[in-house]
Amino acid sequence: MNGLSNSSISPYIGALSSLKAISLAHGSLNGTFPKDLCSLKKLQELDLSDNLFEGILPTCLNNLTSLRLFDISRNRFVGNISSYLIASLTSLEYIDLSYNQFEGLFQFNIFANHSKLKAILLASENNKLEIETEISAGWDFSFQLMILVLSNCNLNKLVGNIPKLLLDQRELEIIDLSHNNLNGSFPIWLIENNTRLRKLNLQNNSFMGYPPSLIANESHLLQDLDLSFNDFSGKVPTKLIASRTNLLSLKLCNNQFTGFELQAAPSKEFGWSKMRFLDISNNKLSGMIPRWIGNMTSLQSLVVSNNSFEGQIPCGLLNFLEEIGIMDLSKNSLSGTIPHCFHNMSFRKLHVYDFLHGSYNDYTIHRFLQVGSTFQMLSEWNSVRDYIDIEYGQQVAVEFVTKYRSNSYHGDILNYMSGLDLSCNKLTGRIPQELGELSSILALNLSYNQLTGSIPQTFSNLTNLESLDLSHNKLSGKIPSELIDLYSLEVFTVAYNNLSGKLPEMKAQFGTFEKSCYEGKPFLCGEPLDNNCTREDESHPSPTKSSNASEGQC
């Protein structure tokens, strides 16, 4: 072994026979599982999460029959999860084996005698794990779970259905069955049975049909619903977002939705002021962008890209979204000019730290345990809800294209992101000078439209800007030399416009931009282009015909 090894954990730890709690989380420890821990028969909490431990779990683990909390998530453990190890740990209340490299078949009847279980987390790292619950049919599971995470684990691979054992669960608060290719219709019974449910993640499966509006009536506590990347169709059940619910995050992207139950919603009945994250992108939605979205005054991220929305961008939508950090209206058929009222919006970095009254960082619940000088035992906690916000909480993810890449921003990273994307529409007219007032924005994409006029000099005020894409428009005039003051700019392109004159000096960030950033403009000159500037070049009139016609694809 190299680096830190088991010798970094004192071999005398096995002599501490009265020890009840150990946390070695987030320690960058490596080597195999420290077998000295197996002699601690009174141990109730063991947290080795977020380290570099590897190898196969030792059989001596079955000696730890007093364990109530067992977390080895985010390590490199391999092999099959032995039924012999877990079957004997019947005192377990919380078990997290997620994000290791386990493989092979894992049968849920292992937990048949675990009557105290409240949380099972088994998200796979490598998609080589197979979890089968239906083989366990006929087993009487006596536990009532509060957390169930079975993500990316080939769940019920043979039949593709939701575990039938969930029919008997009544206390679930977090359910994550994402990335499993499950099929069938929307499991409304799952929400009807679990009225305390706060998070339901069915992302990336093969569910079909129409999610009923009944969801809103059955679960008043539901805060986070992710139905993205399925085959749901019909109209979006708008009551999902009604004021009588606590819904904060709704992801319906990458489905087959064609419209909304309500195009206009009375503000008295539908306040929706709590909603923070809304993603309805990559569907078949058409018509005007619903104005009721403007009632979501706490909205921080709005993604409606890759639909067929048309008409003008309504100022009524923009005037009240003062908390917005990310807005993506790209890849639609929006027309008209860019509204001047965009300057009413802050585009500040997102504030996700208080979402779900907890933390967004990807740490385990045991950070909560270590507040203070001693460990709090599970028996001292009021409920699993006390640590849901800390452990699993809500890893909100927002898809946004910046720096030429579509990235998924989630967790604490969201605190450092803001952006506006209006690309790939049919917008016309001049770029409003007021966009230069969005001083906090990090990414601005206006490409693939029919914008005319000059690049606003006020863009030099966007001092935090990291990505600016104005390509494939009909912009004319010179590139403002003041833009060289944008020291944070990493990506800049004005390709395929009608611009002319001398390029900004190759100073600061502009010294890093290549020819491709300016291509398709025969009347631009200066480095890094090959044409040197003469007085005639610098004053050449802009061409009358757009040079970006049929150049590239959105």
C-alpha positions in Angstrom: 0.0 0.0 0.0 1.2 3.5 -0.7 0.1 6.8 0.8 -2.0 6.6 3.9 -2.7 3.0 4.8 -4.5 1.1 7.6 -1.4 1.9 9.7 -2.7 5.5 9.8 -5.6 4.1 11.9 -4.2 3.1 15.2 -4.2 -0.6 15.6 -5.1 0.0 19.3 -8.6 1.1 18.2 -9.7 -2.5 18.5 -9.0 -2.3 22.2 -11.6 0.4 22.8 -14.3 -2.1 23.5 -16.8 0.5 24.7 -16.6 2.7 21.6 -20.0 3.5 20.1 -19.3 5.9 17.3 -16.5 6.3 14.7 -16.4 8.8 11.8 -13.4 8.8 9.5 -15.4 10.5 6.7 -13.7 12.8 4.1 -10.3 11.8 5.3 -8.6 10.7 2.0 -7.8 7.4 3.7 -6.9 4.5 1.5 -6.1 0.8 1.8 -8.5 -2.0 2.5 -11.2 -2.0 5.1 -9.6 -1.7 8.6 -10.3 -5.1 10.1 -9.4 -3.8 13.6 -12.8 -2.2 13.7 -14.5 -5.6 13.6 -13.7 -6.3 17.2 -15.8 -3.3 18.4 -19.0 -5.2 19.1 -20.6 -2.2 20.9 -20.1 0.0 17.9 -23.4 1.7 16.8 -22.2 4.2 14.2 -19.5 3.6 11.6 -18.8 6.2 8.9 -16.0 5.6 6.4 -17.6 7.7 3.6 -15.8 9.7 1.1 -12.4 8.1 1.3 -10.3 5.9 -1.0 -10.8 2.6 0.7 -10.8 -0.3 -1.8 -11.0 -4.1 -2.0 -13.6 -6.5 -0.8 -15.5 -6.1 2.4 -14.2 -8.5 5.1 -16.4 -11.2 6.5 -15.6 -10.1 10.0 -18.1 -7.2 9.5 -20.9 -9.6 10.6 -19.5 -9.3 14.1 -20.8 -5.7 14.4 -24.3 -6.7 15.4 -24.9 -3.5 17.3 -24.4 -1.2 14.3 -27.3 1.1 13.7 -25.6 3.4 11.2 -23.3 2.0 8.5 -21.9 4.3 5.8 -19.1 3.3 3.4 -20.4 5.4 0.5 -18.0 7.1 -2.0 -15.1 4.7 -1.8 -13.7 2.1 -4.1 -15.0 -1.1 -2.6 -15.5 -3.9 -5.1 -17.0 -7.3 -5.5 -20.4 -8.7 -4.6 -22.2 -7.2 -1.6 -22.3 -10.3 0.6 -25.6 -11.3 2.0 -23.7 -13.0 4.8 -22.4 -9.6 6.0 -25.6 -7.6 5.9 -28.1 -10.3 7.0 -26.5 -10.4 10.4 -26.6 -6.6 11.0 -30.3 -6.6 12.1 -29.9 -3.5 14.3 -29.3 -1.3 11.3 -31.4 1.9 10.9 -29.4 3.6 8.2 -27.2 1.9 5.6 -25.4 3.7 2.7 -23.3 1.6 0.3 -23.6 4.1 -2.6 -21.0 5.1 -5.2 -18.6 2.2 -4.8 -17.7 -0.4 -7.5 -19.8 -3.2 -6.4 -21.2 -5.6 -9.0 -23.3 -8.7 -9.4 -26.7 -9.5 -8.1 -28.0 -8.1 -4.8 -31.3 -9.5 -3.5 -33.5 -7.4 -1.3 -34.6 -10.3 0.9 -31.3 -9.8 2.7 -33.2 -7.1 4.6 -36.1 -9.4 5.6 -35.2 -9.4 9.3 -34.1 -5.7 9.5 -37.2 -4.3 11.2 -35.5 -1.1 12.4 -34.4 0.1 9.0 -35.3 3.7 8.1 -32.9 4.4 5.3 -31.4 2.3 2.4 -29.1 4.1 0.0 -27.6 2.0 -2.8 -26.8 4.2 -5.8 -24.4 2.5 -8.1 -21.2 4.1 -9.4 -20.5 1.8 -12.4 -23.9 0.4 -13.4 -22.6 -3.2 -12.9 -24.8 -3.8 -9.8 -28.1 -5.5 -10.2 -30.7 -5.1 -7.5 -33.6 -7.5 -7.6 -36.6 -7.0 -5.4 -39.1 -9.2 -7.1 -37.2 -12.4 -6.3 -38.1 -11.3 -2.7 -41.8 -11.6 -3.5 -43.5 -13.3 -0.6 -41.1 -12.0 2.0 -42.7 -9.9 4.7 -40.6 -6.8 5.2 -41.3 -5.4 8.6 -39.5 -2.1 8.2 -41.0 1.2 7.3 -38.5 3.3 5.4 -38.0 7.0 5.3 -35.3 7.1 2.6 -35.0 4.7 -0.3 -32.3 5.4 -2.9 -31.8 2.7 -5.6 -30.3 4.7 -8.5 -28.4 3.5 -11.5 -28.4 -0.1 -10.3 -30.3 -2.1 -12.9 -33.2 -2.3 -10.6 -35.5 -5.3 -11.4 -33.8 -5.6 -14.8 -35.8 -8.7 -15.8 -39.3 -7.1 -15.4 -38.6 -3.3 -15.2 -41.2 -2.6 -12.6 -41.2 -0.5 -9.5 -40.5 -2.7 -6.4 -43.8 -4.1 -5.1 -42.5 -3.9 -1.6 -43.2 -0.2 -1.8 -46.9 -1.0 -1.8 -46.5 -1.5 2.0 -44.4 1.6 2.7 -46.2 4.5 4.4 -43.5 6.7 5.8 -41.2 7.5 2.9 -39.9 11.0 2.6 -37.2 10.5 -0.1 -37.5 8.1 -3.0 -34.9 8.0 -5.8 -35.3 5.3 -8.4 -33.6 7.2 -11.2 -31.5 5.7 -14.1 -33.0 2.3 -14.0 -35.1 1.9 -17.2 -38.2 1.2 -15.2 -41.5 1.2 -17.1 -45.2 1.5 -16.7 -47.5 4.4 -15.9 -47.0 7.1 -13.3 -47.1 5.4 -9.8 -49.6 7.7 -8.2 -50.1 5.1 -5.5 -46.6 5.8 -4.3 -47.6 9.4 -3.5 -51.0 8.5 -2.1 -49.4 6.0 0.3 -46.6 8.3 1.4 -48.1 11.6 2.3 -44.9 12.8 4.0 -43.0 12.5 0.7 -40.7 15.4 0.0 -38.6 14.2 -2.8 -39.4 11.8 -5.7 -36.9 11.2 -8.4 -37.9 9.0 -11.3 -35.4 10.5 -13.8 -34.2 8.5 -16.8 -36.6 5.7 -16.9 -39.2 4.6 -19.4 -42.4 5.7 -17.7 -45.3 6.6 -20.0 -48.7 8.2 -19.9 -49.9 11.3 -18.1 -48.9 12.3 -14.6 -52.2 13.2 -12.9 -52.9 16.4 -11.2 -53.8 14.4 -8.2 -50.2 14.6 -7.2 -50.7 18.1 -5.9 -53.6 17.0 -3.7 -52.1 13.9 -2.2 -48.7 15.2 -1.1 -48.7 18.7 0.4 -45.1 18.2 1.6 -43.6 17.4 -1.9 -40.8 19.8 -2.5 -38.8 18.2 -5.3 -40.2 16.2 -8.2 -38.0 14.9 -11.1 -39.8 13.2 -14.0 -37.2 14.1 -16.6 -36.0 11.8 -19.3 -39.1 9.6 -19.6 -41.9 9.2 -22.1 -44.6 11.1 -20.3 -47.0 12.9 -22.7 -50.1 15.0 -22.9 -50.5 18.2 -21.0 -48.4 19.3 -18.1 -50.5 19.0 -14.9 -50.3 22.7 -13.9 -51.7 22.0 -10.5 -48.4 20.4 -9.7 -47.1 23.9 -9.1 -50.2 25.3 -7.3 -49.8 27.5 -4.2 -51.3 24.8 -2.0 -48.2 22.7 -2.5 -44.7 23.2 -1.2 -43.0 22.3 -4.5 -39.7 24.0 -5.0 -38.2 22.1 -7.8 -39.9 20.6 -10.9 -38.0 18.9 -13.7 -40.2 17.6 -16.6 -37.5 18.0 -19.3 -36.9 15.4 -22.1 -40.5 14.0 -22.3 -43.3 14.3 -24.9 -45.5 17.0 -23.2 -47.5 19.0 -25.7 -49.1 21.7 -23.6 -50.4 22.9 -20.2 -53.7 22.3 -18.4 -53.8 26.0 -17.8 -52.4 28.7 -20.1 -53.5 31.5 -17.7 -53.8 31.1 -14.0 -55.4 33.6 -11.6 -52.8 34.9 -9.2 -55.2 34.6 -6.2 -55.5 30.8 -6.7 -52.1 30.1 -8.0 -49.3 32.1 -6.3 -46.5 29.6 -6.9 -44.2 32.0 -5.1 -42.1 29.2 -3.6 -40.9 27.6 -6.8 -37.1 27.9 -7.3 -36.2 25.6 -10.2 -38.4 24.8 -13.2 -37.2 22.8 -16.2 -39.6 22.0 -19.0 -37.0 21.8 -21.8 -36.9 19.3 -24.6 -40.6 18.6 -25.0 -43.2 19.4 -27.7 -44.6 22.6 -26.0 -45.8 25.3 -28.3 -47.7 28.6 -28.3 -46.7 31.6 -26.1 -44.5 31.1 -23.0 -47.1 30.9 -20.2 -47.4 34.2 -18.4 -48.2 32.4 -15.1 -44.5 31.6 -14.9 -44.1 35.2 -13.9 -46.0 34.5 -10.7 -43.1 32.3 -9.5 -41.4 35.3 -7.9 -38.8 33.2 -6.1 -37.7 31.4 -9.3 -33.9 31.1 -9.6 -33.6 28.9 -12.7 -36.0 28.7 -15.7 -35.2 26.3 -18.5 -37.7 26.1 -21.4 -35.3 25.4 -24.3 -35.8 23.1 -27.3 -39.5 23.5 -27.6 -41.7 25.3 -30.1 -42.6 28.4 -28.1 -43.3 31.4 -30.3 -44.3 35.0 -30.1 -42.5 37.8 -28.2 -40.7 37.4 -24.9 -43.3 38.8 -22.5 -42.1 41.6 -20.2 -44.9 40.5 -17.9 -42.8 37.3 -17.4 -39.6 39.2 -16.7 -40.8 42.0 -14.4 -41.3 39.8 -11.4 -38.5 37.3 -11.7 -36.1 39.3 -9.7 -34.3 36.3 -8.2 -33.5 34.6 -11.5 -30.0 33.4 -11.9 -30.3 31.1 -15.0 -32.8 31.6 -17.8 -32.6 29.5 -20.9 -35.2 30.3 -23.7 -33.0 28.9 -26.5 -34.0 26.7 -29.4 -37.6 27.9 -29.8 -39.3 30.1 -32.4 -39.4 33.3 -30.3 -39.7 36.5 -32.4 -39.7 40.2 -32.0 -37.0 42.3 -30.2 -35.2 41.5 -27.0 -37.2 43.3 -24.3 -35.6 46.2 -22.6 -37.1 45.0 -19.3 -34.4 42.4 -19.0 -32.5 45.0 -17.0 -35.0 44.5 -14.2 -33.5 41.1 -13.5 -30.4 40.6 -11.4 -29.0 37.4 -12.9 -27.1 37.0 -9.6 -25.4 33.8 -8.8 -27.9 31.2 -7.5 -28.5 30.9 -3.8 -29.2 27.2 -3.2 -27.8 27.0 0.3 -31.2 27.4 2.0 -33.1 25.1 -0.4 -35.1 22.5 1.5 -33.9 24.2 4.8 -30.6 22.4 4.4 -27.3 22.1 2.6 -26.6 21.3 -1.0 -23.2 20.0 -0.4 -22.7 16.3 -1.2 -21.6 15.3 2.3 -23.1 12.6 4.3 -25.4 13.0 7.3 -22.5 12.6 9.7 -21.5 16.2 9.3 -24.6 16.8 11.3 -23.5 14.2 13.9 -20.2 16.1 14.4 -21.7 19.5 15.3 -20.6 19.9 18.9 -17.9 18.1 20.8 -19.7 14.7 21.0 -21.6 12.5 18.7 -25.4 12.5 18.7 -26.7 9.0 18.7 -29.6 8.1 16.4 -31.8 7.6 19.4 -31.5 11.3 20.2 -32.7 12.5 16.8 -36.3 13.5 16.5 -36.8 11.9 13.1 -35.0 10.9 10.0 -36.2 14.3 8.7 -33.5 15.9 10.9 -30.8 14.6 8.6 -32.5 14.3 5.3 -31.6 17.9 4.5 -28.0 17.3 5.3 -27.4 13.9 3.7 -29.5 13.5 0.6 -31.3 16.7 0.8 -31.6 18.0 -2.8 -28.8 17.8 -5.3 -30.5 20.2 -7.7 -29.0 20.0 -11.2 -29.4 22.6 -13.9 -28.5 22.0 -17.5 -27.0 25.1 -19.2 -24.8 25.7 -22.2 -21.8 27.9 -21.6 -18.4 27.9 -23.1 -19.7 25.8 -26.0 -20.6 22.9 -23.7 -23.8 21.8 -22.1 -23.0 21.3 -18.5 -25.0 20.0 -15.5 -24.5 22.4 -12.7 -25.4 21.0 -9.3 -24.7 21.2 -5.6 -22.5 24.1 -4.4 -21.4 24.7 -8.0 -24.8 26.3 -8.7 -23.8 29.1 -6.2 -21.3 30.2 -8.8 -23.4 30.2 -12.0 -25.7 32.7 -13.7 -26.6 33.1 -17.4 -29.0 34.1 -20.1 -29.4 32.1 -23.3 -31.7 33.4 -26.0 -29.9 31.6 -28.9 -31.5 29.8 -31.8 -34.6 31.8 -32.0 -36.0 34.4 -34.5 -35.2 37.5 -32.5 -34.7 40.7 -34.5 -33.8 44.3 -33.9 -31.0 45.8 -31.9 -29.4 44.4 -28.8 -30.7 46.6 -25.9 -28.1 48.8 -24.2 -29.7 47.8 -20.9 -28.2 44.3 -21.1 -25.0 45.9 -20.2 -26.5 46.6 -16.7 -26.5 42.8 -15.9 -23.2 43.3 -14.1 -23.4 39.9 -12.3 -24.1 37.7 -15.3 -21.5 35.0 -16.1 -22.7 33.7 -19.5 -24.7 35.5 -22.3 -25.7 33.7 -25.5 -27.6 35.6 -28.2 -26.3 33.6 -31.2 -28.3 32.2 -34.1 -30.9 35.0 -34.3 -31.4 37.9 -36.7 -30.2 40.7 -34.5 -29.0 43.9 -36.2 -27.2 47.1 -35.2 -24.0 47.4 -33.3 -22.6 45.5 -30.3 -23.5 47.7 -27.3 -20.6 49.5 -25.7 -22.3 49.0 -22.4 -21.2 45.3 -22.6 -17.9 46.6 -21.2 -19.7 46.8 -17.9 -20.2 43.1 -17.7 -17.1 42.6 -15.6 -18.0 39.1 -14.4 -18.8 37.8 -17.9 -17.0 34.5 -18.7 -18.8 33.6 -22.0 -20.2 35.8 -24.7 -21.6 34.4 -27.9 -23.0 36.8 -30.5 -22.3 34.7 -33.5 -24.6 34.0 -36.5 -26.6 37.3 -36.5 -26.6 40.5 -38.6 -24.7 42.7 -36.3 -22.7 45.6 -38.0 -20.2 48.2 -37.1 -17.0 47.8 -35.0 -16.4 45.5 -32.1 -16.1 48.0 -29.1 -12.5 48.3 -28.1 -13.7 48.7 -24.5 -14.5 45.0 -24.3 -10.8 44.3 -23.6 -11.6 45.3 -20.0 -13.6 42.1 -19.6 -10.8 40.3 -17.8 -13.0 37.3 -16.9 -13.9 36.5 -20.5 -12.8 33.0 -21.5 -15.1 32.4 -24.5 -15.9 35.1 -27.1 -17.3 34.7 -30.6 -18.9 37.1 -33.0 -18.4 34.8 -36.0 -20.7 35.2 -39.0 -22.1 38.7 -38.7 -21.7 41.9 -40.7 -19.0 43.5 -38.5 -16.2 45.5 -39.9 -13.1 47.5 -38.8 -10.2 46.8 -36.6 -10.4 44.1 -33.9 -9.7 45.1 -30.3 -6.1 44.9 -29.3 -4.8 41.5 -28.4 -4.5 42.4 -24.7 -5.6 40.5 -21.6 -8.2 37.9 -22.5 -8.5 39.1 -26.1 -4.9 37.9 -26.6 -6.3 34.3 -26.2 -9.1 34.4 -28.9 -8.3 32.7 -32.2 -9.3 33.4 -35.8 -12.4 31.2 -35.5 -13.9 33.7 -33.1 -14.1 36.2 -36.0 -14.6 34.0 -39.0 -17.1 34.8 -41.7 -16.4 38.6 -41.6 -14.4 39.7 -44.6 -14.3 43.3 -43.5 -12.6 42.8 -40.1 -8.9 43.3 -39.8 -6.1 43.0 -37.4 -4.6 40.3 -35.3 -5.2 37.4 -35.1 -6.7 37.6 -38.7 -4.4 37.6 -41.7 -5.6 40.9 -43.2 -3.7 43.9 -42.0 -5.6 47.0 -41.3 -5.3 50.0 -43.6 -7.3 53.2 -43.3 -9.7 51.9 -45.9 -10.2 48.6 -44.1 -11.0 50.4 -40.8 -13.7 52.5 -42.4 -15.1 50.0 -44.8 -19.0 50.2 -44.8 -20.8 47.1 -43.5 -22.1 44.8 -46.2 -25.7 45.2 -47.0 -26.4 41.4 -47.1 -26.0 39.2 -44.0 -22.8 37.2 -44.1 -24.2 34.6 -41.8 -26.8 33.2 -44.1 -26.9 29.4 -43.9 -23.6 29.3 -41.9 -23.6 26.5 -39.4 -26.5 25.0 -37.5 -28.0 25.9 -34.2 
